[in-house]
């Protein structure tokens, strides 16, 4: 559910975002020793593909179920193609701006897979992964842009070295991944982040 915190009042304490609902994922591990968190990676996800807000018979959002290893692989034919996947992200932002946190920022979420950023491999080691509910084929919502901008500005404050390293999944895994896709408006998003930083 949505936190009562307004975007300007978001904080990060001990790796947890105040405006997010906490739902622990088992799909994480410790970052390598002496790792500096200095990169933010933006993704998109929808389950089944191009369907939003879909839930299982238990009422749990399919993406939340995936990130907590609770997805019923028989609930949709597509799920058989990802059966057994153990993945996560630090945050998931739904179409209405609702935020769920699955992994503490100080831990290593399994969101990037085989990847490289500025010549450095294994982006999971040093990055924060944020999943937007969406696809490569539809625009993201105004609520998502504003929520994401507030989140990123808050991450910048807590992890200052991320300020210069904001990227997409397609940039760190070219040829393998395409998200957040052509419909993600980077210029609009960066302008919103700049505004949040000046609030």
Backbone as ProteinMPNN parsed JSONL, in Angstrom:
{"seq_chain_A": "XXXXXXXXXXXXXXXXXXXXXXXXXXXXXXXXXXXXXXXXXXXXXXXXXXXXXXXXXXXXXXXXXXXXXXXXXXXXXXXXXXXXXXXXXXXXXXXXXXXXXXXXXXXXXXXXXXXXXXXXXXXXXXXXXXXXXXXXXXXXXXXXXXXXXXXXXXXXXXXXXXXXXXXXXXXXXXXXXXXXXXXXXXXXXXXXXXXXXXX", "coords_chain_A": {"N_chain_A": [[0.837, -1.188, 0.0], [0.275, 2.373, -0.321], [2.563, 4.57, 1.203], [2.086, 6.95, 3.837], [3.872, 8.918, 3.73], [5.034, 11.848, 2.162], [6.59, 12.527, -1.037], [8.687, 14.419, -0.624], [9.364, 13.94, 1.941], [10.598, 11.533, 2.065], [12.929, 9.207, 3.326], [16.01, 7.402, 3.837], [16.916, 4.93, 5.946], [19.266, 2.958, 7.462], [19.377, 1.443, 5.121], [16.748, 1.14, 4.296], [13.842, 2.313, 2.659], [11.733, 4.875, 3.606], [9.213, 5.401, 2.497], [8.335, 3.082, 1.356], [6.64, -0.093, 1.24], [7.667, -2.858, 3.05], [8.724, -5.986, 1.893], [10.162, -8.838, 2.246], [12.577, -10.36, 0.186], [13.966, -13.545, -0.593], [15.963, -13.584, -2.388], [18.789, -12.493, -2.518], [22.092, -11.39, -1.608], [25.148, -10.815, 0.223], [26.903, -7.829, -0.514], [30.088, -7.577, -2.218], [33.008, -7.244, -0.159], [34.058, -3.975, 0.843], [32.693, -2.653, -1.163], [31.429, 0.111, -2.941], [28.361, 1.65, -3.193], [27.27, 2.908, -6.091], [25.717, 3.259, -8.36], [22.61, 3.434, -10.113], [20.123, 1.433, -11.435], [17.595, 1.327, -13.829], [14.706, -0.519, -14.538], [12.085, -2.318, -16.345], [9.105, -4.204, -15.708], [6.557, -6.641, -16.17], [3.979, -8.903, -15.425], [1.663, -11.277, -16.426], [3.594, -10.617, -19.474], [3.146, -7.268, -20.525], [0.814, -6.895, -19.112], [-0.801, -5.347, -16.402], [-0.925, -4.918, -12.853], [-1.804, -7.444, -12.229], [-2.855, -10.308, -10.397], [-2.458, -13.295, -8.401], [-4.534, -16.148, -7.445], [-4.424, -15.926, -4.764], [-4.443, -13.275, -4.318], [-2.084, -11.895, -4.392], [0.131, -9.715, -5.964], [1.55, -10.533, -9.078], [4.224, -9.819, -9.659], [5.278, -9.217, -7.144], [5.025, -11.753, -6.079], [6.806, -13.185, -7.711], [9.299, -12.046, -6.97], [9.504, -12.93, -4.396], [9.668, -15.61, -4.51], [7.213, -16.949, -4.677], [5.596, -17.326, -6.812], [3.072, -18.871, -8.699], [3.794, -21.159, -10.928], [2.135, -22.383, -12.72], [0.058, -20.715, -13.198], [-0.135, -19.154, -15.442], [0.584, -19.526, -18.917], [2.96, -18.225, -19.786], [4.532, -18.153, -17.515], [5.764, -20.586, -17.32], [7.968, -20.32, -18.902], [9.759, -18.942, -17.405], [10.12, -20.434, -15.24], [11.309, -21.339, -12.068], [13.021, -19.222, -11.812], [15.07, -17.123, -9.865], [14.973, -14.155, -8.741], [15.227, -10.613, -8.022], [14.598, -7.235, -6.967], [15.668, -4.088, -5.667], [13.64, -2.188, -5.354], [10.185, -1.914, -6.339], [8.007, -0.214, -8.372], [4.729, 0.47, -8.799], [2.019, 1.071, -11.176], [0.432, 3.063, -10.075], [2.157, 4.364, -8.457], [2.73, 3.142, -6.061], [5.105, 1.805, -3.816], [7.203, -0.939, -3.291], [9.626, -2.457, -1.286], [12.087, -4.898, -1.579], [14.639, -5.782, -1.028], [17.19, -4.815, 1.163], [18.935, -1.788, 0.645], [21.627, -1.91, 1.177], [22.358, -4.45, 0.697], [22.9, -7.026, -1.803], [20.884, -7.14, -4.463], [19.308, -9.313, -6.872], [19.126, -8.355, -9.754], [20.278, -7.489, -12.162], [21.701, -9.427, -13.599], [24.06, -10.955, -15.88], [26.233, -8.434, -16.623], [27.579, -5.142, -17.366], [29.035, -2.045, -16.558], [30.411, 0.899, -17.577], [32.781, -0.466, -18.085], [33.008, -2.025, -15.828], [32.279, -5.147, -14.546], [29.492, -7.238, -13.446], [27.135, -5.775, -12.297], [25.251, -5.992, -10.25], [26.722, -6.033, -7.938], [27.385, -3.416, -7.141], [25.247, -1.747, -7.53], [21.931, -0.236, -7.289], [18.821, -1.58, -7.873], [15.895, -0.725, -9.58], [12.646, -1.505, -10.32], [10.141, -0.701, -12.611], [6.664, -0.989, -12.981], [5.718, -1.962, -16.025], [6.238, -1.944, -19.61], [8.133, -2.421, -22.65], [6.503, -1.296, -24.505], [4.548, 0.515, -23.833], [3.648, 3.724, -22.454], [4.965, 5.072, -19.411], [3.431, 5.935, -16.249], [2.351, 9.147, -14.979], [2.371, 9.203, -12.194], [4.29, 7.238, -11.663], [6.646, 8.393, -12.718], [6.946, 10.677, -11.051], [7.118, 9.494, -8.523], [9.368, 7.841, -8.88], [11.322, 9.802, -9.401], [11.4, 11.133, -6.933], [12.265, 9.027, -5.331], [14.811, 8.474, -6.456], [16.13, 10.91, -5.974], [16.209, 10.763, -3.217], [17.801, 8.507, -2.853], [20.164, 9.514, -3.934], [20.86, 11.319, -1.915], [21.402, 9.618, 0.225], [23.3, 7.866, -0.787], [25.681, 9.251, -2.115], [27.461, 8.882, -4.307], [26.025, 7.78, -6.325], [24.956, 9.779, -7.827], [26.092, 10.404, -10.281], [25.711, 8.246, -11.839], [23.35, 6.929, -13.33], [21.39, 4.669, -14.939], [20.062, 2.467, -17.538], [18.669, -0.882, -17.744], [19.054, -1.923, -20.279], [21.346, -0.632, -21.057], [23.383, -1.71, -19.554], [23.322, -4.319, -20.173], [23.469, -4.771, -23.049], [21.883, -5.943, -26.017], [20.994, -8.184, -24.732], [19.072, -7.293, -22.941], [16.297, -4.997, -23.045], [14.954, -3.143, -21.576], [14.663, -0.017, -19.704], [13.2, 0.592, -21.989], [12.037, 2.208, -25.087], [9.945, 3.899, -24.505], [10.424, 5.023, -22.105], [10.977, 8.106, -20.747], [13.742, 9.669, -20.607], [14.813, 12.317, -20.517], [12.68, 13.854, -19.489], [12.404, 12.55, -17.038], [14.93, 13.023, -15.8], [14.774, 15.776, -15.51], [12.703, 15.99, -13.655], [13.94, 14.776, -11.454], [15.948, 16.649, -10.973], [14.373, 18.802, -10.166], [13.301, 17.771, -7.782], [15.613, 17.636, -6.267], [16.06, 20.288, -5.843], [13.971, 21.096, -4.316]], "CA_chain_A": [[0.0, 0.0, 0.0], [1.032, 3.608, -0.361], [2.944, 5.163, 2.473], [1.551, 8.286, 4.057], [4.954, 9.876, 3.549], [5.076, 12.553, 0.89], [7.898, 12.346, -1.654], [9.727, 15.274, -0.061], [9.73, 13.469, 3.273], [11.235, 10.224, 1.986], [14.269, 9.062, 3.886], [16.569, 6.062, 3.855], [17.568, 4.653, 7.219], [19.791, 1.583, 7.513], [19.121, 0.743, 3.872], [15.323, 0.973, 4.044], [13.158, 3.512, 2.201], [10.586, 5.115, 4.486], [7.948, 5.447, 1.756], [8.073, 1.778, 0.739], [6.2, -1.245, 2.01], [8.734, -3.862, 3.08], [8.35, -7.368, 1.625], [11.5, -9.41, 2.117], [12.878, -11.38, -0.817], [15.11, -14.402, -0.264], [16.893, -13.548, -3.511], [19.802, -11.458, -2.313], [23.228, -11.805, -0.788], [25.994, -9.721, 0.677], [27.768, -7.214, -1.523], [31.508, -7.834, -1.947], [33.629, -6.349, 0.821], [34.592, -2.687, 0.379], [31.947, -2.165, -2.321], [30.735, 1.387, -2.843], [27.126, 1.708, -3.986], [27.463, 4.133, -6.87], [24.968, 3.185, -9.613], [21.189, 3.104, -10.054], [19.69, 0.807, -12.69], [16.152, 1.353, -14.025], [14.165, -1.651, -15.3], [10.628, -2.459, -16.331], [8.643, -5.581, -15.57], [5.122, -6.898, -16.085], [3.666, -10.333, -15.427], [2.315, -11.672, -17.669], [4.087, -9.471, -20.228], [2.217, -6.233, -20.995], [-0.375, -6.847, -18.261], [-0.438, -4.62, -15.188], [-1.778, -5.088, -11.693], [-2.355, -8.798, -12.198], [-2.62, -11.023, -9.141], [-2.828, -14.695, -8.353], [-5.764, -16.447, -6.719], [-4.205, -15.517, -3.373], [-4.506, -11.831, -4.25], [-0.744, -11.315, -4.383], [0.603, -9.226, -7.267], [2.457, -11.518, -9.656], [5.626, -9.391, -9.543], [5.669, -9.446, -5.747], [5.162, -13.201, -5.916], [8.058, -13.599, -8.358], [10.465, -11.595, -6.208], [9.547, -13.629, -3.113], [9.652, -17.048, -4.824], [5.88, -17.47, -4.394], [4.805, -17.326, -8.039], [2.511, -20.146, -9.157], [4.286, -21.305, -12.302], [1.065, -22.922, -13.556], [-1.037, -19.749, -13.264], [-0.179, -18.559, -16.786], [1.55, -20.226, -19.772], [4.256, -17.527, -19.84], [5.325, -18.412, -16.312], [6.565, -21.787, -17.545], [9.22, -19.932, -19.569], [10.667, -18.377, -16.396], [9.984, -21.295, -14.072], [12.516, -21.53, -11.271], [13.835, -18.0, -11.731], [15.254, -16.529, -8.539], [15.364, -12.781, -9.051], [14.684, -9.607, -7.12], [15.055, -5.864, -7.168], [15.541, -3.377, -4.402], [12.332, -1.548, -5.321], [9.205, -2.103, -7.411], [7.065, 0.906, -8.382], [3.558, 0.117, -9.596], [1.48, 2.102, -12.064], [-0.129, 4.155, -9.282], [3.21, 4.937, -7.629], [2.981, 2.324, -4.875], [6.49, 1.32, -3.756], [7.536, -2.085, -2.448], [11.057, -2.748, -1.188], [12.308, -6.332, -1.378], [16.011, -6.02, -0.559], [17.849, -3.66, 1.761], [19.87, -1.185, -0.306], [23.006, -2.266, 1.512], [22.571, -5.824, 0.252], [22.995, -7.237, -3.247], [19.7, -7.716, -5.105], [19.625, -10.059, -8.103], [18.294, -7.69, -10.749], [20.956, -7.122, -13.408], [22.253, -10.567, -14.324], [25.359, -10.665, -16.497], [26.128, -7.015, -16.957], [28.808, -4.353, -17.247], [28.796, -0.606, -16.622], [31.677, 1.639, -17.681], [33.881, -1.419, -18.028], [32.98, -2.807, -14.585], [31.296, -6.229, -14.649], [28.685, -7.624, -12.28], [26.5, -4.556, -11.775], [24.555, -6.243, -8.991], [27.623, -5.819, -6.801], [27.534, -2.024, -6.722], [24.109, -0.943, -7.978], [20.579, -0.35, -6.746], [17.917, -1.908, -8.972], [14.514, -0.261, -9.425], [11.742, -2.017, -11.352], [8.885, -0.013, -12.851], [5.664, -1.833, -13.617], [5.551, -1.449, -17.372], [6.822, -2.754, -20.669], [8.792, -1.635, -23.698], [5.531, -0.933, -25.527], [3.564, 1.489, -23.334], [4.21, 4.818, -21.673], [4.866, 4.973, -17.96], [2.449, 6.876, -15.734], [2.843, 10.343, -14.287], [2.652, 8.813, -10.806], [5.567, 6.521, -11.627], [7.753, 9.336, -12.916], [7.124, 11.517, -9.869], [7.597, 8.64, -7.439], [10.741, 7.447, -9.187], [12.192, 10.961, -9.226], [11.569, 11.337, -5.494], [13.091, 7.92, -4.836], [16.192, 8.65, -6.904], [16.688, 12.038, -5.226], [16.46, 10.274, -1.859], [18.978, 7.638, -2.948], [21.324, 10.403, -4.111], [21.231, 11.883, -0.616], [21.938, 8.563, 1.094], [24.452, 7.244, -1.456], [26.033, 10.373, -3.008], [28.201, 8.523, -5.514], [25.08, 7.377, -7.38], [24.499, 10.97, -8.552], [26.651, 10.47, -11.633], [25.608, 6.933, -12.477], [21.961, 6.521, -13.467], [21.412, 3.974, -16.225], [19.0, 1.504, -17.787], [19.082, -2.279, -17.883], [19.526, -2.133, -21.652], [22.694, -0.064, -21.19], [24.375, -2.548, -18.876], [23.241, -5.664, -20.77], [23.012, -4.544, -24.423], [21.691, -7.157, -26.799], [20.296, -9.163, -23.899], [17.929, -6.636, -22.319], [15.839, -3.798, -23.752], [14.249, -2.241, -20.666], [13.243, 0.292, -19.563], [12.531, 0.712, -23.274], [11.986, 3.494, -25.777], [8.888, 4.751, -23.971], [10.88, 5.69, -20.889], [11.407, 9.455, -21.131], [14.895, 9.991, -19.768], [14.949, 13.765, -20.325], [11.615, 14.244, -18.563], [12.725, 11.99, -15.73], [16.074, 13.736, -15.213], [14.296, 17.105, -15.117], [11.961, 15.809, -12.425], [14.916, 14.539, -10.395], [16.58, 17.941, -10.685], [13.406, 19.585, -9.378], [13.239, 17.202, -6.426], [16.841, 18.017, -5.57], [15.993, 21.713, -5.533], [12.818, 21.37, -3.437]], "C_chain_A": [[0.87, 1.235, 0.0], [1.354, 4.077, 1.037], [2.296, 6.524, 2.599], [2.621, 9.353, 3.874], [4.838, 10.556, 2.198], [6.455, 12.379, 0.295], [8.997, 13.17, -1.007], [10.181, 14.806, 1.313], [10.339, 12.074, 3.252], [12.608, 10.275, 2.63], [14.713, 7.616, 3.703], [17.322, 5.911, 5.165], [17.976, 3.189, 7.262], [19.368, 0.777, 6.291], [17.665, 0.549, 3.528], [14.694, 2.314, 3.695], [11.875, 3.71, 2.999], [9.249, 5.04, 3.767], [7.561, 4.117, 1.133], [7.487, 0.8, 1.736], [7.283, -2.313, 1.924], [8.154, -5.258, 2.855], [9.643, -8.105, 1.299], [11.577, -10.481, 1.046], [14.017, -12.252, -0.315], [16.23, -14.301, -1.298], [17.835, -12.352, -3.401], [20.991, -12.098, -1.63], [24.069, -10.586, -0.449], [26.77, -9.143, -0.498], [29.221, -7.564, -1.201], [32.058, -6.817, -0.947], [34.169, -5.102, 0.146], [33.903, -2.176, -0.887], [31.306, -0.82, -2.006], [29.508, 1.348, -3.744], [27.147, 3.016, -4.765], [26.649, 4.186, -8.161], [23.509, 2.851, -9.327], [20.786, 2.571, -11.425], [18.158, 0.782, -12.736], [15.738, 0.205, -14.948], [12.672, -1.444, -15.534], [10.287, -3.938, -16.249], [7.124, -5.601, -15.579], [4.917, -8.397, -16.209], [2.164, -10.52, -15.431], [2.766, -10.439, -18.464], [2.96, -8.566, -20.722], [0.877, -6.233, -20.262], [0.023, -6.258, -16.913], [-1.44, -4.876, -14.071], [-2.364, -6.469, -11.545], [-1.92, -9.533, -10.941], [-3.016, -12.482, -9.274], [-4.116, -14.901, -7.582], [-5.657, -16.08, -5.246], [-4.233, -14.007, -3.207], [-3.166, -11.128, -4.259], [-0.337, -10.934, -5.803], [1.65, -10.201, -7.799], [3.93, -11.098, -9.53], [6.116, -9.571, -8.105], [5.889, -10.938, -5.502], [6.464, -13.703, -6.536], [9.256, -13.271, -7.489], [10.578, -12.259, -4.837], [9.457, -15.142, -3.276], [8.313, -17.704, -4.496], [5.017, -17.573, -5.649], [4.353, -18.74, -8.394], [2.857, -20.296, -10.635], [3.21, -21.804, -13.255], [-0.077, -21.918, -13.767], [-1.184, -19.109, -14.636], [0.859, -19.269, -17.643], [2.92, -19.549, -19.816], [5.14, -17.896, -18.658], [6.174, -19.672, -16.443], [7.914, -21.433, -18.177], [10.22, -19.325, -18.596], [10.679, -19.235, -15.134], [11.324, -21.511, -13.379], [13.385, -20.304, -11.144], [13.879, -17.495, -10.294], [15.837, -15.146, -8.747], [14.734, -11.839, -8.03], [15.103, -8.242, -7.622], [15.001, -5.208, -5.802], [14.134, -2.804, -4.268], [11.493, -1.934, -6.537], [8.19, -0.975, -7.29], [5.926, 0.581, -9.341], [3.026, 1.317, -10.372], [0.927, 3.295, -11.295], [0.898, 4.802, -8.354], [3.487, 4.191, -6.341], [4.395, 1.742, -4.93], [6.578, 0.123, -2.823], [9.046, -2.261, -2.464], [11.238, -4.211, -0.812], [13.668, -6.651, -0.782], [16.545, -4.714, 0.023], [18.873, -3.099, 0.773], [21.319, -1.599, -0.049], [23.356, -3.7, 1.129], [22.497, -5.896, -1.273], [21.722, -7.905, -3.771], [20.099, -8.362, -6.422], [18.764, -9.526, -9.243], [18.96, -7.538, -12.111], [21.433, -8.31, -14.233], [23.653, -10.255, -14.834], [25.309, -9.262, -17.061], [27.477, -6.332, -16.77], [28.453, -2.876, -17.408], [30.134, 0.117, -16.561], [32.878, 0.715, -17.484], [33.926, -2.26, -16.763], [31.912, -3.887, -14.682], [30.476, -6.367, -13.369], [28.057, -6.422, -11.58], [25.733, -4.771, -10.474], [25.413, -5.889, -7.783], [27.541, -4.401, -6.259], [26.34, -1.141, -7.078], [22.859, -1.175, -7.132], [19.643, -0.553, -7.932], [16.488, -1.494, -8.665], [13.692, -0.753, -10.609], [10.491, -1.156, -11.409], [7.899, -0.995, -13.457], [5.357, -1.235, -14.991], [6.129, -2.417, -18.372], [7.491, -1.832, -21.68], [7.795, -0.988, -24.647], [4.459, 0.043, -25.072], [4.284, 2.568, -22.532], [4.065, 4.526, -20.183], [3.935, 6.076, -17.462], [3.121, 8.077, -15.075], [3.207, 10.018, -12.845], [3.988, 8.094, -10.695], [6.746, 7.463, -11.791], [8.005, 10.165, -11.655], [7.645, 10.707, -8.68], [9.046, 8.253, -7.663], [11.703, 8.601, -8.98], [12.449, 11.231, -7.749], [12.462, 10.264, -4.887], [14.557, 8.133, -5.199], [16.852, 9.815, -6.168], [17.034, 11.619, -3.796], [17.675, 9.353, -1.834], [20.243, 8.477, -3.116], [21.806, 10.949, -2.772], [21.904, 10.849, 0.284], [23.21, 7.929, 0.542], [24.951, 8.219, -2.523], [26.737, 9.98, -4.302], [27.29, 8.031, -6.636], [24.678, 8.56, -8.252], [24.985, 11.008, -10.003], [26.451, 9.189, -12.42], [24.175, 6.411, -12.42], [21.806, 5.923, -14.866], [20.231, 3.02, -16.348], [19.543, 0.092, -17.939], [19.642, -2.554, -19.272], [20.944, -1.611, -21.859], [23.765, -0.942, -20.568], [24.358, -3.984, -19.389], [22.746, -5.537, -22.21], [22.935, -5.848, -25.213], [20.946, -8.238, -26.049], [19.032, -8.587, -23.285], [17.583, -5.357, -23.062], [15.171, -2.787, -22.825], [15.183, -1.169, -20.071], [12.527, 0.622, -20.866], [12.454, 2.123, -23.817], [10.92, 4.434, -25.231], [9.285, 5.414, -22.653], [11.519, 7.021, -21.277], [12.514, 9.943, -20.197], [15.007, 11.492, -19.492], [13.921, 14.281, -19.323], [11.944, 13.776, -17.152], [13.873, 12.751, -15.057], [15.677, 15.145, -14.778], [13.52, 17.023, -13.802], [12.897, 15.562, -11.242], [15.57, 15.861, -9.992], [15.65, 18.817, -9.846], [13.33, 19.097, -7.952], [14.47, 17.603, -5.615], [16.83, 19.479, -5.143], [14.829, 22.087, -4.636], [13.279, 21.792, -2.04]], "O_chain_A": [[2.065, 1.161, 0.286], [0.526, 3.992, 1.944], [1.992, 7.176, 1.601], [2.321, 10.547, 3.863], [4.571, 9.898, 1.193], [7.409, 12.111, 1.026], [10.12, 12.689, -0.851], [11.237, 15.211, 1.8], [10.573, 11.489, 4.309], [13.345, 11.252, 2.497], [13.901, 6.727, 3.447], [18.248, 6.668, 5.455], [17.143, 2.294, 7.117], [19.044, -0.407, 6.393], [17.356, -0.141, 2.557], [14.966, 3.326, 4.341], [11.03, 2.816, 3.059], [8.248, 4.653, 4.37], [6.544, 4.039, 0.443], [7.793, 0.852, 2.927], [7.758, -2.632, 0.833], [7.213, -5.665, 3.537], [10.155, -7.998, 0.184], [10.752, -11.394, 1.001], [14.941, -11.75, 0.324], [17.311, -14.86, -1.111], [17.687, -11.348, -4.097], [20.902, -13.22, -1.131], [23.723, -9.46, -0.805], [27.237, -9.877, -1.369], [29.554, -7.82, -0.044], [31.616, -5.669, -0.908], [34.672, -5.156, -0.976], [34.469, -1.352, -1.607], [30.714, -0.635, -0.943], [29.617, 1.042, -4.932], [27.056, 4.098, -4.184], [26.871, 5.075, -8.983], [23.207, 2.082, -8.415], [21.076, 3.188, -12.45], [17.506, 0.289, -11.816], [16.342, -0.013, -15.998], [12.07, -0.517, -14.993], [11.062, -4.801, -16.659], [6.48, -4.691, -15.058], [5.588, -9.072, -16.99], [1.462, -9.999, -14.564], [2.351, -9.325, -18.146], [1.958, -9.033, -21.263], [-0.09, -5.638, -20.738], [1.054, -6.622, -16.349], [-2.638, -5.031, -14.309], [-3.331, -6.651, -10.806], [-0.785, -9.405, -10.482], [-3.803, -12.854, -10.144], [-4.726, -13.938, -7.116], [-6.668, -15.938, -4.558], [-4.069, -13.499, -2.097], [-3.104, -9.904, -4.146], [-0.451, -11.738, -6.728], [2.53, -10.641, -7.06], [4.793, -11.95, -9.316], [7.238, -10.025, -7.879], [6.823, -11.332, -4.803], [7.145, -14.548, -5.956], [10.132, -14.112, -7.289], [11.619, -12.167, -4.186], [9.203, -15.868, -2.315], [8.268, -18.864, -4.088], [3.828, -17.877, -5.556], [5.147, -19.68, -8.389], [2.27, -19.629, -11.487], [3.349, -21.665, -14.47], [-1.063, -22.231, -14.434], [-2.246, -18.577, -14.959], [1.934, -19.59, -17.138], [3.94, -20.235, -19.878], [6.364, -17.946, -18.787], [7.187, -19.814, -15.759], [8.89, -22.163, -18.007], [11.402, -19.204, -18.919], [11.183, -18.817, -14.092], [12.331, -21.821, -14.015], [14.392, -20.335, -10.437], [12.862, -17.449, -9.602], [17.047, -14.987, -8.908], [13.835, -12.217, -7.279], [15.866, -8.119, -8.58], [14.358, -5.72, -4.885], [13.509, -2.911, -3.213], [12.017, -2.236, -7.609], [7.58, -0.794, -6.236], [6.136, 0.436, -10.545], [3.525, 2.434, -10.235], [0.947, 4.418, -11.799], [0.558, 5.679, -7.56], [4.391, 4.568, -5.595], [4.826, 1.245, -5.971], [6.085, 0.168, -1.696], [9.673, -2.22, -3.523], [10.632, -4.703, 0.14], [13.834, -7.669, -0.11], [16.368, -3.644, -0.559], [19.598, -3.862, 0.134], [22.134, -1.628, -0.972], [24.512, -4.112, 1.227], [22.084, -4.944, -1.936], [21.506, -9.097, -3.548], [21.113, -7.997, -7.017], [17.793, -10.165, -9.65], [18.263, -7.465, -13.123], [21.554, -8.201, -15.454], [24.347, -9.396, -14.289], [24.445, -8.939, -17.877], [28.382, -6.854, -16.12], [27.671, -2.506, -18.284], [30.893, -0.04, -15.604], [33.851, 1.062, -16.815], [34.793, -3.124, -16.631], [30.741, -3.566, -14.883], [30.733, -5.707, -12.361], [28.39, -6.095, -10.441], [25.58, -3.841, -9.682], [24.899, -5.495, -6.736], [27.619, -4.198, -5.047], [26.412, 0.08, -6.942], [22.745, -2.146, -6.385], [19.673, 0.222, -8.888], [15.933, -1.858, -7.629], [14.006, -0.453, -11.761], [9.853, -0.907, -10.386], [8.259, -1.756, -14.355], [4.807, -0.139, -15.095], [6.467, -3.554, -18.043], [7.416, -0.608, -21.567], [8.192, -0.207, -25.512], [3.555, 0.369, -25.841], [5.376, 2.353, -22.005], [3.15, 3.819, -19.76], [3.682, 7.045, -18.178], [4.284, 8.029, -14.675], [4.22, 10.491, -12.33], [4.736, 8.314, -9.743], [7.741, 7.342, -11.077], [9.153, 10.334, -11.241], [8.5, 11.172, -7.926], [9.862, 8.326, -6.744], [12.791, 8.406, -8.44], [13.578, 11.522, -7.354], [13.308, 10.55, -4.039], [15.44, 7.991, -4.353], [18.016, 9.716, -5.779], [18.034, 12.069, -3.235], [18.483, 9.409, -0.907], [21.273, 8.182, -2.509], [23.008, 11.032, -2.522], [22.85, 11.159, 1.009], [24.086, 7.509, 1.298], [24.672, 8.034, -3.708], [26.615, 10.688, -5.301], [27.735, 7.88, -7.774], [24.109, 8.358, -9.324], [24.325, 11.6, -10.857], [26.956, 9.052, -13.534], [23.831, 5.573, -11.586], [22.063, 6.598, -15.863], [19.496, 2.793, -15.386], [20.723, -0.106, -18.224], [20.59, -3.324, -19.425], [21.662, -2.091, -22.736], [24.919, -0.924, -20.997], [25.254, -4.772, -19.086], [21.724, -6.123, -22.566], [23.792, -6.724, -25.097], [20.333, -9.114, -26.66], [18.036, -9.292, -23.123], [18.456, -4.707, -23.638], [14.854, -1.678, -23.257], [16.385, -1.409, -19.952], [11.33, 0.909, -20.838], [12.754, 3.097, -23.127], [10.982, 5.64, -25.468], [8.562, 6.271, -22.145], [12.484, 7.057, -22.041], [12.259, 10.541, -19.152], [15.267, 11.895, -18.358], [14.252, 15.05, -18.42], [11.78, 14.524, -16.187], [13.789, 13.082, -13.874], [16.192, 15.652, -13.782], [13.664, 17.888, -12.938], [12.67, 16.084, -10.15], [15.722, 16.149, -8.805], [16.098, 19.493, -8.92], [13.298, 19.895, -7.015], [14.372, 17.875, -4.418], [17.513, 19.859, -4.192], [14.696, 23.242, -4.233], [12.449, 22.062, -1.171]]}, "name": "protein", "num_of_chains": 1, "seq": "XXXXXXXXXXXXXXXXXXXXXXXXXXXXXXXXXXXXXXXXXXXXXXXXXXXXXXXXXXXXXXXXXXXXXXXXXXXXXXXXXXXXXXXXXXXXXXXXXXXXXXXXXXXXXXXXXXXXXXXXXXXXXXXXXXXXXXXXXXXXXXXXXXXXXXXXXXXXXXXXXXXXXXXXXXXXXXXXXXXXXXXXXXXXXXXXXXXXXXX"}
